[in-house]
Structures are given as structure tokens and as C-alpha cells.
Amino acid sequence: MDFSELLAKRRSIRDYQEKEVSLDLVKAIIRESCLAPSATNGQPWRFIIIHDRKLMKRLSDESKRNLLALMEQSSSPLTSVYGAFLRNEDYNVYYNAPCLVFIVGRKNHRSLRVDCALAAGYFMFAATARGLGTCWIGLGLSIQDPELRQEIGLPDDYTIVAPIILGYPNSVPAQPSREPRILKIL
């Protein structure tokens, strides 16, 4: 697949086959994601790989609980959009995917969010090139329980930047129309 085709084929996948993704394949994708640029070549990203679906469900429940509390505390307008999903006990923010990868880093790193977002982009393209699907799950990053953080190997001074699910897609959504919005040419 050439680069233009790769860009066009990368989709957000929320429906996966039951087929597991091998650890060797996940590690190969992570190796390629580390080729992403980072400020001053700091490479602040670290990775947590989770294949245990019961653990993913517990992480989903933890994130849902924390997000609901935050939304209700701040009277967020997002409550009307996401509240019903987050209150649904059967809803798994990670869509029951066979693999979850957290891209994380030290909270105090100056360019952490940008650097990890670049690594996440590389991760998603590397997965797409291998016929796998991914989705960045913004609803899945609110993991605060100290015991759960310790269980997944997330140090206290680290934060989750990009929770990405990974697996073999059941189907791939059509490419939506996207047009550049150039504000001005000088």
C-alpha cells in the first residue's frame, strides 16, 4: 500500500473480530510508532499493552465512573451527549477490542501531549499497514484508582495521553468527506 492509500485507509474502528493480536505484532507496531518526531528528540512516550478483556472492562468501568462524576460536578453539556452511554453498565468504552495500548508519559514533560499524539498517529498508520484497525478512545483515559493504576504499571507521575484499541476489523467504515479549510493564503 502506498502512502496516499495508507492515509485514506486509516479509519476509526469500533467493531472487531474475536481474533487476538499477537504480542510480537503489537511490539512491531510500537517500534514503528517510536519513529515519530518529538520535541528535542525527547521520546517521552511509554506503552502499556493490555490483552486481558476482563481488565479492559474494569478499566472501562473506572473511566466511565470518573467521567460521569466530572461531568456532573461541572454541569458539563457533554453529559447530555455521553451520559446515557456512560451510565450503561454493558457499554465498554474500549468496544470489547482484543487489545488496548495506552500511550503514556510523565505528567511534567513539556511537550508530552503533542509528542505522544504524534506517536499515536504513527501507531495507527503502522497498524493500518498490517490490516489492523484502531481507534483512539478519548473516553478511556480517566483511570484514577491507585490500585488499578498500579496493576497496569502506570506510575503516579505518569498520565495516559492516548488509549488506542487495536484488532482485526469486522468492517471498515467508508471514508468521510474531508476538505481542507484554508483561512488565508498570502
C-alpha positions in Angstrom: 0.0 0.0 0.0 1.5 3.4 -0.9 1.4 6.3 1.5 -1.7 8.0 0.0 -3.6 4.8 0.2 -2.5 4.3 3.8 -3.7 7.8 4.7 -7.1 7.1 3.1 -7.5 3.6 4.6 -6.9 4.5 8.2 -10.3 4.6 9.9 -11.6 4.6 13.4 -12.7 1.0 14.0 -15.2 0.1 16.8 -16.1 -3.4 15.7 -13.6 -6.2 15.9 -13.2 -9.9 15.2 -12.6 -12.2 18.1 -9.2 -12.9 16.7 -6.3 -12.0 19.1 -3.5 -9.7 18.0 -0.1 -11.3 18.7 2.2 -9.6 21.1 5.0 -9.7 18.5 2.8 -7.8 16.1 1.9 -5.2 18.8 5.6 -4.7 19.6 6.4 -4.3 15.9 3.7 -1.6 15.6 5.1 0.1 18.8 8.6 0.0 17.3 7.4 1.9 14.3 5.4 4.4 16.3 8.7 5.3 18.1 9.9 6.7 14.7 7.6 9.6 15.3 9.2 13.0 15.8 9.3 14.5 19.3 10.5 17.8 20.7 14.3 17.8 21.1 14.1 14.1 20.3 12.9 13.6 23.9 10.8 10.5 23.0 8.7 10.8 26.2 6.2 8.1 25.3 5.9 4.8 27.1 3.5 2.0 26.3 1.2 -0.3 28.3 -0.2 -3.3 26.4 -3.3 -4.9 27.7 -4.8 -8.1 26.2 -6.9 -9.1 29.2 -10.5 -8.3 28.3 -11.7 -8.5 31.9 -9.1 -6.0 32.9 -10.2 -3.8 29.9 -13.8 -3.9 31.2 -12.6 -2.9 34.7 -10.6 0.0 33.2 -13.7 1.0 31.1 -15.9 1.0 34.2 -13.3 3.1 36.1 -13.1 5.6 33.3 -16.9 5.8 32.9 -17.3 6.4 36.7 -14.7 9.2 36.7 -16.0 10.9 33.6 -19.6 10.9 34.9 -18.5 12.3 38.3 -16.6 15.1 36.5 -19.4 15.9 34.1 -22.0 16.0 36.9 -19.7 18.1 39.1 -19.1 20.7 36.4 -22.6 20.5 34.8 -21.0 19.7 31.5 -23.0 19.9 28.3 -21.3 16.6 27.4 -23.5 14.8 29.9 -26.4 15.0 27.5 -24.3 13.5 24.7 -22.3 10.9 26.6 -24.3 10.4 29.9 -26.5 7.6 28.7 -23.6 5.7 27.3 -21.5 6.1 30.4 -24.4 5.0 32.7 -25.0 1.9 30.6 -23.3 -1.0 32.5 -22.9 -3.0 29.3 -21.2 -0.2 27.4 -17.5 -0.8 27.2 -15.6 2.4 26.1 -13.0 0.1 24.5 -15.6 -1.7 22.3 -14.6 -5.1 23.5 -11.5 -4.9 21.3 -8.9 -7.7 21.7 -6.1 -5.3 22.6 -5.7 -1.9 24.3 -2.5 0.1 24.2 -2.1 3.1 26.5 0.5 5.7 25.3 1.6 7.4 28.4 4.3 9.7 29.8 5.5 11.8 32.7 2.9 14.4 33.6 5.5 17.2 33.8 7.1 16.7 30.4 6.7 20.0 28.5 5.6 18.6 25.1 4.1 15.3 26.3 0.7 15.6 24.6 2.0 16.7 21.2 4.8 14.1 21.2 2.5 11.2 22.3 -0.1 12.3 19.8 2.5 12.0 17.0 3.5 8.6 18.3 -0.2 7.6 18.3 -0.6 8.7 14.7 2.4 6.6 13.7 0.9 3.7 15.7 -2.4 3.9 13.9 -0.8 4.1 10.5 1.6 1.2 11.3 -1.4 -0.9 12.4 -3.4 0.0 9.2 -0.5 -1.0 7.0 -0.8 -4.5 8.6 -4.5 -4.8 8.0 -5.4 -4.0 11.6 -7.9 -1.4 12.9 -7.5 1.1 15.6 -9.5 3.8 17.4 -8.2 6.5 19.8 -10.6 6.3 22.8 -10.8 9.7 24.5 -13.5 8.3 26.9 -11.0 5.7 28.1 -8.2 7.8 29.7 -9.7 8.7 33.1 -8.0 6.0 35.2 -7.5 7.3 38.7 -7.8 4.4 41.1 -4.3 3.9 42.6 -4.6 0.1 42.8 -5.8 -0.2 39.2 -3.0 2.2 38.0 -0.5 0.1 39.9 -2.0 -3.1 38.4 -1.4 -1.8 34.9 2.0 -0.5 35.6 1.2 3.2 35.4 3.4 5.2 37.8 1.9 8.0 39.9 3.8 10.7 38.0 2.6 9.4 34.6 -0.6 10.2 32.7 -2.4 8.5 29.9 -2.4 10.5 26.7 -3.7 8.1 24.1 -5.8 5.0 24.8 -5.8 3.1 21.5 -7.8 -0.1 20.8 -6.4 -2.5 18.3 -7.7 -5.5 16.4 -8.8 -7.1 13.2 -11.8 -5.2 11.9 -15.2 -6.8 11.3 -15.9 -3.9 8.9 -14.3 -0.7 7.9 -16.4 2.5 7.7 -16.5 4.4 4.5 -14.1 7.4 4.2 -16.0 10.6 5.2 -15.7 13.6 3.0 -12.9 15.9 4.2 -11.9 19.2 2.6 -9.1 21.5 3.6 -10.2 24.7 5.3 -7.6 27.2 4.4 -8.2 30.5 6.2 -5.9 32.6 4.1 -3.2 32.4 1.5 -0.7 35.3 1.5 
